[in-house]
């Protein structure tokens, strides 16, 4: 069973920052790194993986940068994490116990459901923070 490393956390942070961009202009990597508190060099590697998966697009040039490959309402947290981490909560081996087999299948389904949240849905957490302050 895999966990979520800094790779997944930083990648999700970068995707969230890109989802917050209100205009159509691409976001420069230094801005993503600063806003998401992500090491610049590490972010470049993450964005490369996310770009290969079609989750982000890039534009070259002086006014270039990165933007989401699809709308935030179409990209799930699970999709981002699985691009960067691989399958979450995957059982590495089969068990001969039908009870444990059912348990692992149920756990996998619940993890999938929990992380099916869309990037745009993360705004509700921001709203909770805003009200708590």
SULURLIN-V19939 format. One record per residue. N is the residue number from 1. PHI is phi in degrees with one decimal (NA if undefined). OMEGA is omega in radians with two decimals (* if undefined). D_LAST is the distance of its C-alpha to the last C-alpha in Angstrom with 2 decimals. Layout:
[[N;PHI;OMEGA;D_LAST] [N;PHI;OMEGA;D_LAST]]
//
This chain:
[[1;NA;-3.09;36.69] [2;-91.0;3.05;34.50] [3;-106.8;3.11;30.97] [4;-107.6;-3.10;28.37] [5;-93.1;3.08;28.82] [6;-62.4;3.08;27.00] [7;-57.8;3.12;29.13] [8;-68.0;-3.14;27.45] [9;-64.2;3.13;23.90] [10;-67.3;3.12;24.49] [11;-63.5;3.10;26.41] [12;-66.8;3.09;23.75] [13;-61.8;3.12;21.19] [14;-63.7;3.13;23.82] [15;-63.5;3.11;24.41] [16;-64.0;3.12;20.77] [17;-60.2;3.11;20.74] [18;-64.2;-3.14;24.00] [19;-70.0;-3.12;22.76] [20;-85.4;-3.13;20.08] [21;-69.3;-3.03;22.93] [22;-84.3;3.12;23.47] [23;-94.6;-3.07;26.90] [24;-87.3;-3.12;30.05] [25;-73.2;3.10;30.43] [26;-67.3;-3.13;30.36] [27;-100.3;-3.14;27.73] [28;-73.4;-3.06;29.28] [29;-60.1;3.14;29.07] [30;-66.3;3.10;27.73] [31;-71.0;3.10;24.74] [32;-62.1;-3.13;24.09] [33;-61.1;-3.12;24.55] [34;-66.8;-3.11;22.22] [35;-65.3;-3.10;19.32] [36;-92.3;-3.10;19.87] [37;53.9;-3.07;20.73] [38;-118.3;3.07;24.14] [39;-57.4;-3.03;27.44] [40;-54.6;-3.10;29.46] [41;-63.6;3.13;32.73] [42;-67.6;-3.14;31.29] [43;-61.3;3.11;29.52] [44;-58.1;3.12;32.92] [45;-64.9;-3.12;34.41] [46;-64.3;-3.14;31.69] [47;-64.1;3.08;31.94] [48;-63.1;3.11;35.69] [49;-64.6;-3.13;35.50] [50;-67.2;3.11;33.07] [51;-68.1;3.12;35.41] [52;-60.9;3.13;38.45] [53;-84.4;3.12;36.85] [54;82.9;-3.13;36.18] [55;-81.1;3.03;32.40] [56;-130.6;3.03;32.07] [57;-124.3;3.13;34.56] [58;-125.7;3.10;35.29] [59;-130.3;-3.13;36.86] [60;-84.7;3.03;38.91] [61;113.2;-3.09;39.40] [62;-59.5;3.14;37.76] [63;-107.0;-3.12;35.18] [64;-81.1;-3.14;35.04] [65;156.5;-3.07;32.39] [66;-123.0;3.01;30.98] [67;-149.5;-3.11;29.76] [68;-62.4;3.10;29.47] [69;-76.4;3.07;32.88] [70;-140.7;3.11;31.92] [71;-65.3;-3.13;29.19] [72;-59.9;3.13;25.86] [73;-73.1;-3.09;26.79] [74;-107.7;-3.08;29.92] [75;-112.4;-3.14;28.72] [76;-94.0;3.04;27.57] [77;-58.0;3.13;25.67] [78;-59.0;-3.13;28.90] [79;-61.3;3.13;31.03] [80;-61.8;-3.09;29.11] [81;-64.0;-3.12;29.18] [82;-71.2;3.04;32.83] [83;-63.3;-3.04;33.90] [84;-89.1;-3.02;32.53] [85;-109.6;-2.97;33.08] [86;93.2;-3.09;35.83] [87;-64.4;3.12;35.91] [88;-87.1;3.05;33.20] [89;58.7;3.12;34.48] [90;-91.3;3.10;38.07] [91;-78.4;-3.06;40.69] [92;-74.4;-3.11;43.04] [93;-143.7;3.12;46.06] [94;-81.6;3.08;47.57] [95;-112.5;3.12;48.05] [96;-87.3;-3.14;51.11] [97;-92.7;3.11;49.12] [98;-63.3;3.12;48.36] [99;-65.4;3.14;45.65] [100;-68.2;3.07;43.82] [101;-59.7;3.10;44.46] [102;-64.2;3.12;42.78] [103;-59.3;-3.12;39.85] [104;-66.0;3.09;39.30] [105;-63.9;3.11;39.72] [106;-64.8;3.12;37.20] [107;-60.7;3.13;34.70] [108;-59.6;3.13;35.28] [109;-62.5;-3.14;34.74] [110;-68.6;3.08;31.44] [111;-64.6;3.11;30.15] [112;-58.1;-3.14;31.37] [113;-64.6;-3.12;29.64] [114;-60.4;-3.08;26.28] [115;-89.8;3.10;26.35] [116;-77.2;3.08;27.82] [117;-53.3;3.13;24.37] [118;-84.8;3.11;24.63] [119;-54.9;-3.13;22.72] [120;-65.0;3.13;21.59] [121;-74.4;3.12;20.13] [122;-66.4;3.11;17.63] [123;-60.5;-3.14;15.63] [124;-65.1;3.06;14.58] [125;-71.4;3.08;12.68] [126;-62.3;3.13;10.93] [127;-63.4;3.10;10.19] [128;-65.1;3.10;8.83] [129;-64.2;-3.12;6.39] [130;-61.7;-3.13;5.58] [131;-76.4;-3.13;5.55] [132;-74.2;-3.05;3.79] [133;-77.8;*;0.00]]
//
